[in-house]
């Protein structure tokens, strides 16, 4: 609750007791309610963000606000003012704590495309398990030639989602929501807001322009929808070779055992080569990445796979920085023996716009 300096002025009749000394005047009376001093505890989200980013942020040395000598401590009035400078914690995170973040400078100039602020921690926990509120349409957004309007291209449809029963498919284009043309100012609220349902206004390319075609697709978000990151797995026989194909859209530990089964099927078919399609994979748990690397290359647990790299402050602490991971021979959670292909020659990573995904 905000408190303000209040000045109460008497109105109406002013009664004063009489004195013989004409030079005696009544003191002007003011009632002052002092503003309550704020502390870091009054800004819990901003304070938490700062404390974590100051220690762990990879580009900590490049952000002046995160310098270790910027503030004298959590009780420093300048620090309190800094926390209070942005009422929206998300704006505070992207504008004041990150280094050339895509949210602030755009993808082309971004150094940081990875850090994210999530309003509800439960949403974050769920997302790490592939659970979200979703209508099943996965898409990528693009800006038109006027640099204002936005259109979307459907990349794929999630199985068993609301969209999977609608007339919408990979490659379809849309340029509006609920009759409103998408642009830089409204696309976040229209596509990523709290609305549980919306209607996509579909479009087509006409030369270099995106033109609405009058078609509409009404979609409803399903709460707690689970997305299996193993979107496609199959074997392609071509030129006398067996080629395993895996489209894997997120490193989610909840599906590690199922992923291990897929590699067991590849192994049983004695595939010659493997295509890993990570185009729409936004990352996830490192242990799942270690598992998939081991399933491809081998389970040589004495061989180094990765060495962690932190910011300069963490790296100066040899104990904290000494994090190495070797290949593994089991899944990390269930400790199931890992199926491995032992491929040492050919691994293809599919990133381009053209692929066998239909």
ABEGO torsion letter per residue (X at the ends): XBBBBBBBBBBEBBBBBBBABAABBBBBBBBBBBBBBBBAAABAAAAAAAAAAAAABAAAAABAAABAAABAEAABAAAAAAAAABABAAAAAAAAABBGBAAAAEAAABABAABBBBABAAAAAAAAAGBBBBAGBBBBBBBBAAGABBBBBBABBBBGBAAAABBBBBGBBBABBGGBBBBAAAAAAAAABABABBBBBBBBBBEABBBBAGBBBBBBBBBGBBBBABABBBBBBBGGBBBBBBBBABBBAAAAAAAAAAAAAAAAAGBABBBBBAAABAEEBAAAAAAAAAAAAEABAABBABBBBBBAAAAABAAAABBBBBBBABBAAAGBBBBBAGBAABBBBBABABBABX
